[in-house]
Amino acid sequence: MFVNDCLNVNEKGHLTIGGCDTLDLAKEYGTPLYVLDENVIRETCRSYVNSFKKFYDGNGMPLYASKALSCKELCRIAKDENIGLDVVSGGEIYTALQSVFPMEKVHFHGNNKTADEIKFAIESKVGKFVVDNLYELELLDKIAGDMGKKVNISFRIKPGVDAHTHNFIRTGQIDSKFGFALETGEAFEAVKEALKLNNVTLNELHCHIGSQIFDIDPFVTAAEIMMDFIGKIKNELGITISELNLGGGFGIMYTSKDEPVPYENYMEKVSVAVKAKSAEYGLPVPFIYIEPGRSIVGEAGITLYTVGGKKEIPNVRTYVSIDGGMTDNIRYALYQSDYTVLNAGKADKEANETVTIAGKCCESGDLIQEHTKIAEVEVGDTLAVLSTGAYNYSMASNYNRIPRPAMVMVKDGKSRIIIKRESYEDLVKNDI
């Protein structure tokens, strides 16, 4: 029934997370409320670290893709668990700095890094710039030269792999705003250009084929293509690329229809491909990075709401209105993303009512799920939407001037605030 062991049902029939009664959490902290289980996050981080030890003899490191959920506490956990960070903006760099994160373990992504962001990243001693295009390469070289610095870079490569996922979150194919294409020769020309520059050192290649992927084969194919490119660079330019970043995109369970692949299975099959290609080209096995984000925090999180109204339209549908919506979870509006929704106070009861969960925004598309089955709902009930740890708070907005919710971390039956609920004063603090 549940996506992981942090969720359970207590003797009252209430949904629990991390040993905490969700109705008690809703009462203490208010709703909407994001809740994360710390043990699940840490256990997932450790599973990736242990996989590197098992399949790469420790010659690699996971980088938490902080776009999934960027906050100080997640940076602190990543630091504790000896993993790096993948950041995509000056704001995410600033968050890492404020968390006293080791910046040499930070990789800076993005298809349009501004000059100010690049300068800030160099000043912050970011470990690696993942360069997306020739314009950025030239700008980065100039800014680094002006600052008297030399920076390590990676190239984001489009390997041309179809990841069998949603069109909006497929990023490995040639028609993408991200990266250099292999099949056009663009990527190889970019490598030659980088070797001419004085203020950058190219020592890594990167690829990312998409998100919410359940099939291992595309990852294996992408790894083989990237190793072939490393072999081509060695054979034709005499340069050994010593690091390979294979991105993320590992699928998680949102509903019972999802069947995620155990992450260790992915790590094992890809490692076999990488080692075989290394032997084929007479190359040392590169230092491997991966970038899990959703898979680290997604299933560890839920969102709690209070039902404020119920509207039955005969022979059409029944709307259940909640005190949140697209301002705290826009993924249904964007992607029609499936979620599991529970009546948290009746978690032991049969899901016998079909409803559409409607948000409170002045927008007809503000829905969380349509035609979903749930235990009979009454006004005042607490609803729980599962697997909301990734791309919910990070994509939240103040549309309709609605304050962003608080976020609570739970562990072993105890809870604590890690992000405060926004106030109305917060909404106007930048107004003049």
One Martini backbone bead per residue (centre of mass of N, CA, C, O) as a GRO file, in nm:
protein
  432
    1MET     BB    1   0.056   0.062  -0.020
    2PHE     BB    2   0.337   0.175   0.039
    3VAL     BB    3   0.642   0.320  -0.060
    4ASN     BB    4   0.742   0.297   0.248
    5ASP     BB    5   0.842   0.242   0.587
    6CYS     BB    6   0.752   0.536   0.701
    7LEU     BB    7   0.471   0.424   0.650
    8ASN     BB    8   0.162   0.409   0.847
    9VAL     BB    9  -0.071   0.252   1.082
   10ASN     BB   10  -0.244   0.310   1.354
   11GLU     BB   11  -0.472   0.239   1.607
   12LYS     BB   12  -0.660   0.487   1.485
   13GLY     BB   13  -0.614   0.491   1.157
   14HIS     BB   14  -0.361   0.659   1.113
   15LEU     BB   15  -0.134   0.822   0.950
   16THR     BB   16   0.219   0.764   0.933
   17ILE     BB   17   0.546   0.937   0.983
   18GLY     BB   18   0.814   0.851   1.146
   19GLY     BB   19   0.602   0.795   1.398
   20CYS     BB   20   0.394   1.018   1.307
   21ASP     BB   21   0.102   1.170   1.338
   22THR     BB   22  -0.059   1.346   1.094
   23LEU     BB   23  -0.278   1.489   1.268
   24ASP     BB   24  -0.078   1.611   1.469
   25LEU     BB   25   0.086   1.772   1.267
   26ALA     BB   26  -0.148   1.946   1.161
   27LYS     BB   27  -0.217   2.072   1.438
   28GLU     BB   28   0.069   2.193   1.512
   29TYR     BB   29   0.150   2.329   1.203
   30GLY     BB   30  -0.043   2.303   0.991
   31THR     BB   31  -0.201   2.391   0.678
   32PRO     BB   32  -0.008   2.326   0.472
   33LEU     BB   33   0.226   2.030   0.477
   34TYR     BB   34   0.548   1.940   0.485
   35VAL     BB   35   0.694   1.600   0.496
   36LEU     BB   36   0.993   1.446   0.628
   37ASP     BB   37   1.212   1.161   0.624
   38GLU     BB   38   1.527   1.120   0.738
   39ASN     BB   39   1.592   0.817   0.715
   40VAL     BB   40   1.531   0.783   0.413
   41ILE     BB   41   1.738   0.981   0.305
   42ARG     BB   42   1.991   0.852   0.432
   43GLU     BB   43   1.957   0.565   0.317
   44THR     BB   44   1.978   0.648   0.019
   45CYS     BB   45   2.254   0.774   0.026
   46ARG     BB   46   2.399   0.512   0.127
   47SER     BB   47   2.325   0.331  -0.113
   48TYR     BB   48   2.498   0.487  -0.315
   49VAL     BB   49   2.770   0.477  -0.175
   50ASN     BB   50   2.782   0.163  -0.158
   51SER     BB   51   2.771   0.115  -0.466
   52PHE     BB   52   3.048   0.240  -0.524
   53LYS     BB   53   3.206   0.039  -0.354
   54LYS     BB   54   3.106  -0.221  -0.506
   55PHE     BB   55   3.135  -0.124  -0.837
   56TYR     BB   56   3.400   0.112  -0.801
   57ASP     BB   57   3.584   0.113  -0.547
   58GLY     BB   58   3.503   0.426  -0.477
   59ASN     BB   59   3.511   0.557  -0.785
   60GLY     BB   60   3.295   0.784  -0.661
   61MET     BB   61   2.991   1.012  -0.667
   62PRO     BB   62   2.722   1.144  -0.537
   63LEU     BB   63   2.485   1.397  -0.650
   64TYR     BB   64   2.272   1.615  -0.527
   65ALA     BB   65   1.979   1.728  -0.678
   66SER     BB   66   1.869   2.030  -0.556
   67LYS     BB   67   1.616   2.096  -0.732
   68ALA     BB   68   1.420   1.907  -0.579
   69LEU     BB   69   1.554   2.021  -0.285
   70SER     BB   70   1.632   2.338  -0.154
   71CYS     BB   71   1.809   2.336   0.158
   72LYS     BB   72   1.989   2.337   0.436
   73GLU     BB   73   1.923   2.050   0.543
   74LEU     BB   74   1.999   1.895   0.284
   75CYS     BB   75   2.293   1.990   0.281
   76ARG     BB   76   2.367   1.868   0.556
   77ILE     BB   77   2.309   1.576   0.483
   78ALA     BB   78   2.502   1.552   0.245
   79LYS     BB   79   2.751   1.609   0.413
   80ASP     BB   80   2.721   1.374   0.618
   81GLU     BB   81   2.703   1.152   0.360
   82ASN     BB   82   2.929   1.214   0.144
   83ILE     BB   83   2.802   1.413  -0.070
   84GLY     BB   84   2.719   1.595  -0.332
   85LEU     BB   85   2.640   1.880  -0.552
   86ASP     BB   86   2.372   1.991  -0.761
   87VAL     BB   87   2.362   2.301  -0.931
   88VAL     BB   88   2.150   2.589  -1.101
   89SER     BB   89   2.228   2.844  -0.910
   90GLY     BB   90   2.292   3.103  -0.707
   91GLY     BB   91   2.090   3.014  -0.485
   92GLU     BB   92   2.209   2.726  -0.444
   93ILE     BB   93   2.488   2.822  -0.368
   94TYR     BB   94   2.404   2.991  -0.122
   95THR     BB   95   2.282   2.758   0.038
   96ALA     BB   96   2.544   2.598   0.062
   97LEU     BB   97   2.707   2.814   0.208
   98GLN     BB   98   2.506   2.840   0.455
   99SER     BB   99   2.578   2.517   0.517
  100VAL     BB  100   2.884   2.455   0.491
  101PHE     BB  101   2.962   2.344   0.219
  102PRO     BB  102   3.174   2.165   0.020
  103MET     BB  103   3.254   2.320  -0.280
  104GLU     BB  104   3.425   2.092  -0.425
  105LYS     BB  105   3.131   1.919  -0.440
  106VAL     BB  106   3.034   2.122  -0.667
  107HIS     BB  107   2.799   2.138  -0.937
  108PHE     BB  108   2.746   2.361  -1.219
  109HIS     BB  109   2.455   2.422  -1.377
  110GLY     BB  110   2.327   2.530  -1.695
  111ASN     BB  111   2.213   2.708  -1.997
  112ASN     BB  112   2.222   3.027  -1.842
  113LYS     BB  113   2.467   3.155  -1.715
  114THR     BB  114   2.557   3.419  -1.558
  115ALA     BB  115   2.802   3.634  -1.493
  116ASP     BB  116   2.736   3.658  -1.190
  117GLU     BB  117   2.724   3.355  -1.132
  118ILE     BB  118   3.008   3.284  -1.220
  119LYS     BB  119   3.157   3.467  -1.026
  120PHE     BB  120   3.030   3.352  -0.766
  121ALA     BB  121   3.133   3.061  -0.810
  122ILE     BB  122   3.433   3.126  -0.807
  123GLU     BB  123   3.436   3.265  -0.527
  124SER     BB  124   3.304   2.988  -0.397
  125LYS     BB  125   3.463   2.733  -0.511
  126VAL     BB  126   3.357   2.569  -0.728
  127GLY     BB  127   3.443   2.259  -0.863
  128LYS     BB  128   3.222   2.256  -1.119
  129PHE     BB  129   3.159   2.322  -1.462
  130VAL     BB  130   2.870   2.274  -1.659
  131VAL     BB  131   2.889   2.301  -1.987
  132ASP     BB  132   2.648   2.392  -2.254
  133ASN     BB  133   2.814   2.611  -2.435
  134LEU     BB  134   3.015   2.822  -2.616
  135TYR     BB  135   2.944   3.085  -2.480
  136GLU     BB  136   3.006   2.990  -2.194
  137LEU     BB  137   3.297   2.911  -2.238
  138GLU     BB  138   3.399   3.199  -2.308
  139LEU     BB  139   3.294   3.344  -2.057
  140LEU     BB  140   3.440   3.174  -1.844
  141ASP     BB  141   3.728   3.225  -1.942
  142LYS     BB  142   3.721   3.532  -1.906
  143ILE     BB  143   3.643   3.556  -1.607
  144ALA     BB  144   3.873   3.382  -1.497
  145GLY     BB  145   4.100   3.559  -1.612
  146ASP     BB  146   4.017   3.827  -1.466
  147MET     BB  147   4.053   3.661  -1.176
  148GLY     BB  148   4.299   3.458  -1.184
  149LYS     BB  149   4.168   3.182  -1.286
  150LYS     BB  150   4.117   2.819  -1.275
  151VAL     BB  151   3.878   2.591  -1.417
  152ASN     BB  152   3.666   2.329  -1.388
  153ILE     BB  153   3.528   2.117  -1.650
  154SER     BB  154   3.226   2.030  -1.817
  155PHE     BB  155   3.032   1.848  -2.058
  156ARG     BB  156   2.724   1.861  -2.199
  157ILE     BB  157   2.574   1.570  -2.336
  158LYS     BB  158   2.400   1.447  -2.623
  159PRO     BB  159   2.338   1.100  -2.681
  160GLY     BB  160   2.045   1.020  -2.814
  161VAL     BB  161   1.849   0.914  -2.582
  162ASP     BB  162   1.559   0.735  -2.523
  163ALA     BB  163   1.375   0.739  -2.206
  164HIS     BB  164   1.066   0.690  -2.197
  165THR     BB  165   0.927   0.977  -2.142
  166HIS     BB  166   0.836   1.275  -2.086
  167ASN     BB  167   0.878   1.532  -2.298
  168PHE     BB  168   0.949   1.756  -2.072
  169ILE     BB  169   1.178   1.523  -1.939
  170ARG     BB  170   1.356   1.514  -2.203
  171THR     BB  171   1.736   1.550  -2.246
  172GLY     BB  172   1.904   1.347  -2.466
  173GLN     BB  173   1.816   1.473  -2.715
  174ILE     BB  174   1.873   1.687  -2.976
  175ASP     BB  175   1.595   1.834  -2.895
  176SER     BB  176   1.756   2.050  -2.680
  177LYS     BB  177   1.860   2.301  -2.456
  178PHE     BB  178   2.076   2.089  -2.382
  179GLY     BB  179   2.381   2.086  -2.493
  180PHE     BB  180   2.586   1.868  -2.682
  181ALA     BB  181   2.606   1.719  -2.984
  182LEU     BB  182   2.721   1.429  -3.131
  183GLU     BB  183   2.611   1.371  -3.435
  184THR     BB  184   2.721   1.669  -3.545
  185GLY     BB  185   3.012   1.736  -3.387
  186GLU     BB  186   2.988   1.953  -3.162
  187ALA     BB  187   3.134   1.819  -2.919
  188PHE     BB  188   3.417   1.784  -3.046
  189GLU     BB  189   3.463   2.085  -3.108
  190ALA     BB  190   3.445   2.176  -2.810
  191VAL     BB  191   3.689   2.027  -2.711
  192LYS     BB  192   3.896   2.169  -2.893
  193GLU     BB  193   3.836   2.452  -2.782
  194ALA     BB  194   3.909   2.403  -2.481
  195LEU     BB  195   4.219   2.334  -2.539
  196LYS     BB  196   4.285   2.649  -2.613
  197LEU     BB  197   4.238   2.735  -2.330
  198ASN     BB  198   4.365   2.889  -2.018
  199ASN     BB  199   4.103   2.886  -1.782
  200VAL     BB  200   4.045   2.579  -1.854
  201THR     BB  201   3.956   2.234  -1.742
  202LEU     BB  202   3.904   1.933  -1.909
  203ASN     BB  203   3.773   1.633  -1.703
  204GLU     BB  204   3.462   1.612  -1.806
  205LEU     BB  205   3.162   1.428  -1.865
  206HIS     BB  206   2.806   1.478  -1.950
  207CYS     BB  207   2.480   1.322  -1.875
  208HIS     BB  208   2.109   1.346  -1.944
  209ILE     BB  209   1.806   1.156  -2.028
  210GLY     BB  210   1.614   1.212  -1.770
  211SER     BB  211   1.297   1.133  -1.602
  212GLN     BB  212   1.137   0.887  -1.461
  213ILE     BB  213   1.303   0.603  -1.488
  214PHE     BB  214   1.258   0.227  -1.531
  215ASP     BB  215   1.492   0.173  -1.734
  216ILE     BB  216   1.818   0.058  -1.774
  217ASP     BB  217   1.914   0.059  -2.074
  218PRO     BB  218   1.952   0.369  -2.130
  219PHE     BB  219   2.189   0.398  -1.932
  220VAL     BB  220   2.380   0.200  -2.071
  221THR     BB  221   2.386   0.333  -2.348
  222ALA     BB  222   2.491   0.608  -2.254
  223ALA     BB  223   2.757   0.505  -2.132
  224GLU     BB  224   2.872   0.388  -2.397
  225ILE     BB  225   2.869   0.649  -2.560
  226MET     BB  226   3.054   0.810  -2.369
  227MET     BB  227   3.297   0.615  -2.389
  228ASP     BB  228   3.336   0.646  -2.690
  229PHE     BB  229   3.406   0.947  -2.673
  230ILE     BB  230   3.651   0.918  -2.493
  231GLY     BB  231   3.801   0.741  -2.697
  232LYS     BB  232   3.812   0.949  -2.927
  233ILE     BB  233   3.971   1.166  -2.772
  234LYS     BB  234   4.219   0.991  -2.725
  235ASN     BB  235   4.283   0.903  -3.024
  236GLU     BB  236   4.266   1.214  -3.161
  237LEU     BB  237   4.391   1.408  -2.900
  238GLY     BB  238   4.539   1.274  -2.638
  239ILE     BB  239   4.296   1.278  -2.425
  240THR     BB  240   4.206   1.222  -2.082
  241ILE     BB  241   3.906   1.149  -1.944
  242SER     BB  242   3.856   1.111  -1.584
  243GLU     BB  243   3.541   1.195  -1.594
  244LEU     BB  244   3.193   1.070  -1.528
  245ASN     BB  245   2.860   1.192  -1.585
  246LEU     BB  246   2.531   1.016  -1.564
  247GLY     BB  247   2.333   1.133  -1.391
  248GLY     BB  248   1.984   1.085  -1.373
  249GLY     BB  249   1.629   0.966  -1.339
  250PHE     BB  250   1.519   0.791  -1.121
  251GLY     BB  251   1.255   0.617  -1.039
  252ILE     BB  252   0.946   0.644  -0.865
  253MET     BB  253   0.679   0.605  -0.635
  254TYR     BB  254   0.343   0.724  -0.673
  255THR     BB  255   0.213   0.452  -0.759
  256SER     BB  256   0.123   0.119  -0.811
  257LYS     BB  257   0.219   0.138  -1.121
  258ASP     BB  258   0.494   0.170  -1.018
  259GLU     BB  259   0.841   0.023  -1.106
  260PRO     BB  260   1.111   0.042  -0.957
  261VAL     BB  261   1.445   0.024  -0.974
  262PRO     BB  262   1.693  -0.087  -0.821
  263TYR     BB  263   1.974   0.098  -0.782
  264GLU     BB  264   2.181  -0.137  -0.781
  265ASN     BB  265   2.115  -0.245  -1.064
  266TYR     BB  266   2.209   0.000  -1.215
  267MET     BB  267   2.499   0.017  -1.110
  268GLU     BB  268   2.592  -0.258  -1.213
  269LYS     BB  269   2.532  -0.242  -1.523
  270VAL     BB  270   2.693   0.018  -1.575
  271SER     BB  271   2.970  -0.076  -1.470
  272VAL     BB  272   3.014  -0.294  -1.680
  273ALA     BB  273   3.014  -0.104  -1.926
  274VAL     BB  274   3.244   0.086  -1.840
  275LYS     BB  275   3.468  -0.132  -1.807
  276ALA     BB  276   3.456  -0.244  -2.094
  277LYS     BB  277   3.528   0.023  -2.240
  278SER     BB  278   3.794   0.075  -2.101
  279ALA     BB  279   3.930  -0.180  -2.212
  280GLU     BB  280   3.887  -0.128  -2.516
  281TYR     BB  281   4.062   0.167  -2.489
  282GLY     BB  282   4.281   0.169  -2.262
  283LEU     BB  283   4.136   0.280  -1.998
  284PRO     BB  284   4.067   0.422  -1.729
  285VAL     BB  285   3.846   0.427  -1.492
  286PRO     BB  286   3.636   0.653  -1.430
  287PHE     BB  287   3.513   0.891  -1.247
  288ILE     BB  288   3.195   0.865  -1.093
  289TYR     BB  289   2.884   1.023  -1.155
  290ILE     BB  290   2.575   1.105  -0.995
  291GLU     BB  291   2.212   1.260  -0.993
  292PRO     BB  292   2.028   1.233  -0.741
  293GLY     BB  293   1.697   1.348  -0.629
  294ARG     BB  294   1.413   1.227  -0.626
  295SER     BB  295   1.519   0.949  -0.496
  296ILE     BB  296   1.592   1.089  -0.216
  297VAL     BB  297   1.303   1.270  -0.155
  298GLY     BB  298   1.028   1.183  -0.268
  299GLU     BB  299   0.933   0.931  -0.076
  300ALA     BB  300   0.998   1.105   0.197
  301GLY     BB  301   0.734   1.269   0.111
  302ILE     BB  302   0.460   1.477   0.225
  303THR     BB  303   0.122   1.617   0.204
  304LEU     BB  304  -0.085   1.830   0.399
  305TYR     BB  305  -0.447   1.865   0.422
  306THR     BB  306  -0.749   2.058   0.434
  307VAL     BB  307  -1.084   2.025   0.422
  308GLY     BB  308  -1.326   2.283   0.299
  309GLY     BB  309  -1.484   2.118   0.063
  310LYS     BB  310  -1.791   1.982  -0.105
  311LYS     BB  311  -1.874   1.895  -0.456
  312GLU     BB  312  -2.160   1.774  -0.619
  313ILE     BB  313  -2.190   1.655  -0.958
  314PRO     BB  314  -2.417   1.504  -1.113
  315ASN     BB  315  -2.271   1.276  -1.333
  316VAL     BB  316  -1.962   1.385  -1.298
  317ARG     BB  317  -1.847   1.504  -1.000
  318THR     BB  318  -1.629   1.527  -0.705
  319TYR     BB  319  -1.533   1.791  -0.511
  320VAL     BB  320  -1.226   1.847  -0.324
  321SER     BB  321  -1.129   2.098  -0.106
  322ILE     BB  322  -0.824   2.263  -0.042
  323ASP     BB  323  -0.557   2.463   0.126
  324GLY     BB  324  -0.422   2.420  -0.150
  325GLY     BB  325  -0.203   2.345  -0.446
  326MET     BB  326  -0.032   2.486  -0.711
  327THR     BB  327   0.160   2.640  -0.505
  328ASP     BB  328   0.274   2.340  -0.385
  329ASN     BB  329   0.156   2.165  -0.657
  330ILE     BB  330   0.221   2.174  -1.014
  331ARG     BB  331   0.242   1.887  -1.160
  332TYR     BB  332  -0.043   1.841  -1.267
  333ALA     BB  333  -0.063   2.096  -1.444
  334LEU     BB  334   0.194   2.018  -1.617
  335TYR     BB  335   0.185   1.661  -1.628
  336GLN     BB  336  -0.032   1.482  -1.495
  337SER     BB  337   0.046   1.372  -1.222
  338ASP     BB  338   0.068   1.102  -1.029
  339TYR     BB  339  -0.109   1.021  -0.719
  340THR     BB  340  -0.132   0.944  -0.380
  341VAL     BB  341  -0.439   0.952  -0.189
  342LEU     BB  342  -0.522   1.017   0.156
  343ASN     BB  343  -0.712   0.959   0.437
  344ALA     BB  344  -0.547   1.006   0.725
  345GLY     BB  345  -0.796   0.930   0.934
  346LYS     BB  346  -0.862   0.662   0.713
  347ALA     BB  347  -0.620   0.447   0.646
  348ASP     BB  348  -0.803   0.173   0.719
  349LYS     BB  349  -0.987   0.239   0.488
  350GLU     BB  350  -1.170   0.219   0.222
  351ALA     BB  351  -1.154   0.314  -0.117
  352ASN     BB  352  -1.496   0.440  -0.199
  353GLU     BB  353  -1.423   0.726  -0.332
  354THR     BB  354  -1.470   0.948  -0.608
  355VAL     BB  355  -1.235   1.217  -0.668
  356THR     BB  356  -1.154   1.568  -0.687
  357ILE     BB  357  -0.865   1.752  -0.627
  358ALA     BB  358  -0.892   2.089  -0.514
  359GLY     BB  359  -0.779   2.390  -0.521
  360LYS     BB  360  -0.773   2.750  -0.415
  361CYS     BB  361  -0.729   2.867  -0.676
  362CYS     BB  362  -0.789   3.102  -0.945
  363GLU     BB  363  -0.807   2.801  -1.114
  364SER     BB  364  -0.922   2.538  -1.298
  365GLY     BB  365  -0.628   2.378  -1.301
  366ASP     BB  366  -0.641   2.342  -0.981
  367LEU     BB  367  -0.501   2.031  -0.938
  368ILE     BB  368  -0.404   1.707  -0.801
  369GLN     BB  369  -0.659   1.514  -0.866
  370GLU     BB  370  -0.842   1.280  -1.071
  371HIS     BB  371  -1.041   1.030  -1.011
  372THR     BB  372  -0.992   0.938  -0.707
  373LYS     BB  373  -0.943   0.709  -0.458
  374ILE     BB  374  -1.117   0.734  -0.133
  375ALA     BB  375  -1.193   0.777   0.166
  376GLU     BB  376  -1.442   0.914   0.296
  377VAL     BB  377  -1.523   1.260   0.278
  378GLU     BB  378  -1.483   1.541   0.500
  379VAL     BB  379  -1.509   1.816   0.645
  380GLY     BB  380  -1.177   1.849   0.803
  381ASP     BB  381  -1.005   1.665   0.675
  382THR     BB  382  -0.703   1.482   0.624
  383LEU     BB  383  -0.478   1.498   0.360
  384ALA     BB  384  -0.255   1.274   0.174
  385VAL     BB  385   0.030   1.325  -0.027
  386LEU     BB  386   0.243   1.128  -0.193
  387SER     BB  387   0.553   1.182  -0.307
  388THR     BB  388   0.653   1.521  -0.234
  389GLY     BB  389   0.971   1.583  -0.197
  390ALA     BB  390   0.974   1.644  -0.506
  391TYR     BB  391   0.886   1.921  -0.683
  392ASN     BB  392   0.730   2.122  -0.473
  393TYR     BB  393   0.874   2.335  -0.310
  394SER     BB  394   1.071   2.413  -0.550
  395MET     BB  395   0.784   2.502  -0.725
  396ALA     BB  396   0.677   2.710  -0.559
  397SER     BB  397   0.428   2.973  -0.500
  398ASN     BB  398   0.248   3.311  -0.487
  399TYR     BB  399  -0.007   3.265  -0.600
  400ASN     BB  400  -0.251   3.474  -0.482
  401ARG     BB  401  -0.087   3.532  -0.228
  402ILE     BB  402   0.038   3.256  -0.121
  403PRO     BB  403   0.184   3.105   0.119
  404ARG     BB  404   0.425   2.909   0.197
  405PRO     BB  405   0.486   2.631   0.340
  406ALA     BB  406   0.582   2.425   0.568
  407MET     BB  407   0.863   2.225   0.699
  408VAL     BB  408   0.900   1.887   0.815
  409MET     BB  409   1.099   1.683   1.026
  410VAL     BB  410   1.123   1.331   1.069
  411LYS     BB  411   1.221   1.116   1.364
  412ASP     BB  412   1.140   0.876   1.564
  413GLY     BB  413   0.864   1.050   1.654
  414LYS     BB  414   0.993   1.325   1.565
  415SER     BB  415   0.974   1.691   1.528
  416ARG     BB  416   1.076   1.956   1.287
  417ILE     BB  417   1.160   2.257   1.171
  418ILE     BB  418   1.309   2.366   0.841
  419ILE     BB  419   1.060   2.544   0.728
  420LYS     BB  420   0.896   2.819   0.732
  421ARG     BB  421   0.617   2.980   0.729
  422GLU     BB  422   0.473   3.204   0.552
  423SER     BB  423   0.390   3.536   0.554
  424TYR     BB  424   0.242   3.824   0.468
  425GLU     BB  425   0.501   3.988   0.506
  426ASP     BB  426   0.673   3.824   0.307
  427LEU     BB  427   0.506   3.910   0.049
  428VAL     BB  428   0.592   4.244   0.096
  429LYS     BB  429   0.907   4.294   0.147
  430ASN     BB  430   0.967   4.395  -0.173
  431ASP     BB  431   0.785   4.615  -0.162
  432ILE     BB  432   0.727   4.984  -0.256
   0.00000   0.00000   0.00000
